[in-house]
Amino acid sequence: LEDLDDPNLFGGIVDRPGRILFAMPPRRPAGERERWVRVLLAPREGYSRDEVQEAFAGV
């Protein structure tokens, strides 16, 4: 499972053992990967879509 979270190998985020929450092609820029992870996880953390868009407006 640790390999799944390596952005150079797979680019996935493991939600819990056996379940991949998010994946993108390997070797994507770290900033792009982190941005998408935050956007996709924000609703689970209680942030609204507007709050997420506002937070990333300057990025």
N, CA, C and O atoms as a GROMACS GRO file, in nm:
protein
  236
    1LEU      N    1   0.081  -0.120   0.000
    1LEU     CA    2   0.000   0.000   0.000
    1LEU      C    3   0.085   0.126   0.000
    1LEU      O    4   0.042   0.228  -0.054
    2GLU      N    5   0.202   0.121   0.058
    2GLU     CA    6   0.286   0.240   0.062
    2GLU      C    7   0.325   0.283  -0.080
    2GLU      O    8   0.336   0.403  -0.107
    3ASP      N    9   0.346   0.187  -0.170
    3ASP     CA   10   0.383   0.221  -0.306
    3ASP      C   11   0.272   0.297  -0.378
    3ASP      O   12   0.299   0.378  -0.466
    4LEU      N   13   0.147   0.273  -0.340
    4LEU     CA   14   0.036   0.341  -0.406
    4LEU      C   15   0.037   0.490  -0.379
    4LEU      O   16  -0.015   0.568  -0.459
    5ASP      N   17   0.096   0.531  -0.269
    5ASP     CA   18   0.099   0.672  -0.235
    5ASP      C   19   0.226   0.741  -0.285
    5ASP      O   20   0.248   0.859  -0.256
    6ASP      N   21   0.308   0.670  -0.359
    6ASP     CA   22   0.430   0.728  -0.415
    6ASP      C   23   0.395   0.796  -0.547
    6ASP      O   24   0.359   0.727  -0.643
    7PRO      N   25   0.403   0.929  -0.555
    7PRO     CA   26   0.362   1.000  -0.676
    7PRO      C   27   0.443   0.962  -0.798
    7PRO      O   28   0.398   0.981  -0.911
    8ASN      N   29   0.564   0.908  -0.779
    8ASN     CA   30   0.645   0.869  -0.893
    8ASN      C   31   0.609   0.731  -0.946
    8ASN      O   32   0.646   0.696  -1.058
    9LEU      N   33   0.539   0.652  -0.866
    9LEU     CA   34   0.503   0.518  -0.910
    9LEU      C   35   0.359   0.510  -0.958
    9LEU      O   36   0.331   0.456  -1.065
   10PHE      N   37   0.269   0.562  -0.878
   10PHE     CA   38   0.127   0.547  -0.910
   10PHE      C   39   0.052   0.679  -0.900
   10PHE      O   40  -0.027   0.712  -0.988
   11GLY      N   41   0.076   0.752  -0.794
   11GLY     CA   42   0.007   0.879  -0.775
   11GLY      C   43  -0.124   0.867  -0.702
   11GLY      O   44  -0.206   0.958  -0.708
   12GLY      N   45  -0.145   0.756  -0.632
   12GLY     CA   46  -0.272   0.737  -0.564
   12GLY      C   47  -0.266   0.777  -0.418
   12GLY      O   48  -0.159   0.786  -0.358
   13ILE      N   49  -0.381   0.799  -0.362
   13ILE     CA   50  -0.395   0.826  -0.220
   13ILE      C   51  -0.480   0.712  -0.164
   13ILE      O   52  -0.590   0.687  -0.213
   14VAL      N   53  -0.430   0.645  -0.064
   14VAL     CA   54  -0.503   0.533  -0.006
   14VAL      C   55  -0.592   0.584   0.108
   14VAL      O   56  -0.543   0.640   0.206
   15ASP      N   57  -0.721   0.564   0.093
   15ASP     CA   58  -0.817   0.606   0.195
   15ASP      C   59  -0.813   0.510   0.314
   15ASP      O   60  -0.812   0.553   0.429
   16ARG      N   61  -0.810   0.384   0.285
   16ARG     CA   62  -0.794   0.279   0.386
   16ARG      C   63  -0.743   0.156   0.312
   16ARG      O   64  -0.754   0.152   0.190
   17PRO      N   65  -0.689   0.058   0.380
   17PRO     CA   66  -0.633  -0.058   0.311
   17PRO      C   67  -0.730  -0.118   0.209
   17PRO      O   68  -0.845  -0.150   0.241
   18GLY      N   69  -0.681  -0.132   0.088
   18GLY     CA   70  -0.762  -0.193  -0.016
   18GLY      C   71  -0.849  -0.097  -0.093
   18GLY      O   72  -0.920  -0.139  -0.185
   19ARG      N   73  -0.847   0.030  -0.058
   19ARG     CA   74  -0.933   0.126  -0.129
   19ARG      C   75  -0.852   0.248  -0.168
   19ARG      O   76  -0.793   0.315  -0.083
   20ILE      N   77  -0.849   0.276  -0.296
   20ILE     CA   78  -0.780   0.396  -0.345
   20ILE      C   79  -0.883   0.507  -0.357
   20ILE      O   80  -0.985   0.492  -0.425
   21LEU      N   81  -0.856   0.617  -0.292
   21LEU     CA   82  -0.949   0.729  -0.292
   21LEU      C   83  -0.931   0.816  -0.416
   21LEU      O   84  -1.029   0.868  -0.472
   22PHE      N   85  -0.808   0.832  -0.459
   22PHE     CA   86  -0.777   0.926  -0.566
   22PHE      C   87  -0.653   0.879  -0.638
   22PHE      O   88  -0.558   0.835  -0.574
   23ALA      N   89  -0.652   0.888  -0.769
   23ALA     CA   90  -0.533   0.850  -0.845
   23ALA      C   91  -0.519   0.941  -0.965
   23ALA      O   92  -0.618   0.985  -1.024
   24MET      N   93  -0.396   0.970  -1.002
   24MET     CA   94  -0.369   1.044  -1.124
   24MET      C   95  -0.243   0.984  -1.184
   24MET      O   96  -0.171   0.911  -1.117
   25PRO      N   97  -0.215   1.015  -1.311
   25PRO     CA   98  -0.100   0.954  -1.376
   25PRO      C   99   0.029   0.980  -1.298
   25PRO      O  100   0.044   1.085  -1.236
   26PRO      N  101   0.120   0.885  -1.301
   26PRO     CA  102   0.247   0.903  -1.231
   26PRO      C  103   0.328   1.017  -1.291
   26PRO      O  104   0.306   1.057  -1.406
   27ARG      N  105   0.422   1.066  -1.213
   27ARG     CA  106   0.516   1.169  -1.255
   27ARG      C  107   0.452   1.304  -1.286
   27ARG      O  108   0.507   1.384  -1.362
   28ARG      N  109   0.336   1.329  -1.228
   28ARG     CA  110   0.277   1.462  -1.241
   28ARG      C  111   0.347   1.553  -1.142
   28ARG      O  112   0.398   1.505  -1.040
   29PRO      N  113   0.351   1.683  -1.168
   29PRO     CA  114   0.415   1.775  -1.073
   29PRO      C  115   0.351   1.765  -0.935
   29PRO      O  116   0.229   1.752  -0.922
   30ALA      N  117   0.434   1.772  -0.833
   30ALA     CA  118   0.385   1.757  -0.696
   30ALA      C  119   0.278   1.862  -0.663
   30ALA      O  120   0.180   1.830  -0.595
   31GLY      N  121   0.296   1.984  -0.710
   31GLY     CA  122   0.198   2.089  -0.683
   31GLY      C  123   0.062   2.058  -0.742
   31GLY      O  124  -0.041   2.083  -0.680
   32GLU      N  125   0.062   2.004  -0.862
   32GLU     CA  126  -0.065   1.968  -0.927
   32GLU      C  127  -0.133   1.855  -0.851
   32GLU      O  128  -0.254   1.856  -0.829
   33ARG      N  129  -0.053   1.758  -0.811
   33ARG     CA  130  -0.108   1.645  -0.736
   33ARG      C  131  -0.168   1.693  -0.605
   33ARG      O  132  -0.279   1.654  -0.570
   34GLU      N  133  -0.097   1.777  -0.533
   34GLU     CA  134  -0.147   1.826  -0.404
   34GLU      C  135  -0.272   1.910  -0.422
   34GLU      O  136  -0.366   1.900  -0.342
   35ARG      N  137  -0.276   1.992  -0.526
   35ARG     CA  138  -0.394   2.076  -0.551
   35ARG      C  139  -0.517   1.988  -0.570
   35ARG      O  140  -0.621   2.014  -0.510
   36TRP      N  141  -0.506   1.887  -0.653
   36TRP     CA  142  -0.623   1.802  -0.679
   36TRP      C  143  -0.662   1.721  -0.556
   36TRP      O  144  -0.781   1.699  -0.532
   37VAL      N  145  -0.566   1.677  -0.481
   37VAL     CA  146  -0.598   1.604  -0.358
   37VAL      C  147  -0.678   1.694  -0.265
   37VAL      O  148  -0.779   1.650  -0.208
   38ARG      N  149  -0.635   1.818  -0.250
   38ARG     CA  150  -0.708   1.910  -0.162
   38ARG      C  151  -0.848   1.939  -0.213
   38ARG      O  152  -0.943   1.942  -0.135
   39VAL      N  153  -0.861   1.960  -0.344
   39VAL     CA  154  -0.993   1.988  -0.401
   39VAL      C  155  -1.087   1.870  -0.380
   39VAL      O  156  -1.204   1.888  -0.346
   40LEU      N  157  -1.035   1.749  -0.400
   40LEU     CA  158  -1.120   1.631  -0.388
   40LEU      C  159  -1.151   1.595  -0.243
   40LEU      O  160  -1.258   1.540  -0.213
   41LEU      N  161  -1.059   1.625  -0.153
   41LEU     CA  162  -1.081   1.590  -0.013
   41LEU      C  163  -1.157   1.698   0.064
   41LEU      O  164  -1.213   1.670   0.170
   42ALA      N  165  -1.160   1.819   0.012
   42ALA     CA  166  -1.223   1.930   0.083
   42ALA      C  167  -1.367   1.901   0.125
   42ALA      O  168  -1.403   1.929   0.239
   43PRO      N  169  -1.451   1.846   0.036
   43PRO     CA  170  -1.589   1.819   0.078
   43PRO      C  171  -1.596   1.721   0.195
   43PRO      O  172  -1.685   1.732   0.279
   44ARG      N  173  -1.505   1.627   0.199
   44ARG     CA  174  -1.504   1.531   0.310
   44ARG      C  175  -1.464   1.598   0.440
   44ARG      O  176  -1.499   1.550   0.548
   45GLU      N  177  -1.392   1.709   0.430
   45GLU     CA  178  -1.348   1.781   0.550
   45GLU      C  179  -1.447   1.891   0.588
   45GLU      O  180  -1.424   1.962   0.686
   46GLY      N  181  -1.555   1.905   0.513
   46GLY     CA  182  -1.659   2.000   0.549
   46GLY      C  183  -1.651   2.136   0.480
   46GLY      O  184  -1.724   2.228   0.516
   47TYR      N  185  -1.562   2.150   0.381
   47TYR     CA  186  -1.552   2.277   0.309
   47TYR      C  187  -1.647   2.276   0.190
   47TYR      O  188  -1.666   2.173   0.125
   48SER      N  189  -1.706   2.390   0.161
   48SER     CA  190  -1.796   2.400   0.047
   48SER      C  191  -1.714   2.420  -0.081
   48SER      O  192  -1.596   2.454  -0.076
   49ARG      N  193  -1.779   2.399  -0.194
   49ARG     CA  194  -1.713   2.419  -0.324
   49ARG      C  195  -1.666   2.564  -0.339
   49ARG      O  196  -1.557   2.589  -0.390
   50ASP      N  197  -1.747   2.659  -0.294
   50ASP     CA  198  -1.709   2.800  -0.303
   50ASP      C  199  -1.584   2.830  -0.220
   50ASP      O  200  -1.496   2.904  -0.264
   51GLU      N  201  -1.576   2.771  -0.102
   51GLU     CA  202  -1.458   2.792  -0.017
   51GLU      C  203  -1.332   2.735  -0.084
   51GLU      O  204  -1.225   2.794  -0.076
   52VAL      N  205  -1.347   2.621  -0.148
   52VAL     CA  206  -1.233   2.559  -0.217
   52VAL      C  207  -1.190   2.646  -0.335
   52VAL      O  208  -1.071   2.671  -0.353
   53GLN      N  209  -1.286   2.692  -0.415
   53GLN     CA  210  -1.253   2.776  -0.530
   53GLN      C  211  -1.187   2.905  -0.486
   53GLN      O  212  -1.091   2.951  -0.548
   54GLU      N  213  -1.236   2.964  -0.380
   54GLU     CA  214  -1.177   3.088  -0.328
   54GLU      C  215  -1.033   3.064  -0.281
   54GLU      O  216  -0.945   3.146  -0.306
   55ALA      N  217  -1.011   2.952  -0.215
   55ALA     CA  218  -0.877   2.921  -0.164
   55ALA      C  219  -0.776   2.901  -0.277
   55ALA      O  220  -0.659   2.934  -0.261
   56PHE      N  221  -0.823   2.849  -0.390
   56PHE     CA  222  -0.731   2.821  -0.501
   56PHE      C  223  -0.734   2.929  -0.609
   56PHE      O  224  -0.669   2.913  -0.712
   57ALA      N  225  -0.808   3.036  -0.588
   57ALA     CA  226  -0.818   3.142  -0.688
   57ALA      C  227  -0.682   3.205  -0.718
   57ALA      O  228  -0.655   3.241  -0.833
   58GLY      N  229  -0.598   3.217  -0.619
   58GLY     CA  230  -0.468   3.280  -0.639
   58GLY      C  231  -0.358   3.184  -0.678
   58GLY      O  232  -0.243   3.225  -0.696
   59VAL      N  233  -0.390   3.056  -0.691
   59VAL     CA  234  -0.287   2.956  -0.722
   59VAL      C  235  -0.263   2.948  -0.870
   59VAL      O  236  -0.180   2.870  -0.915
   0.00000   0.00000   0.00000
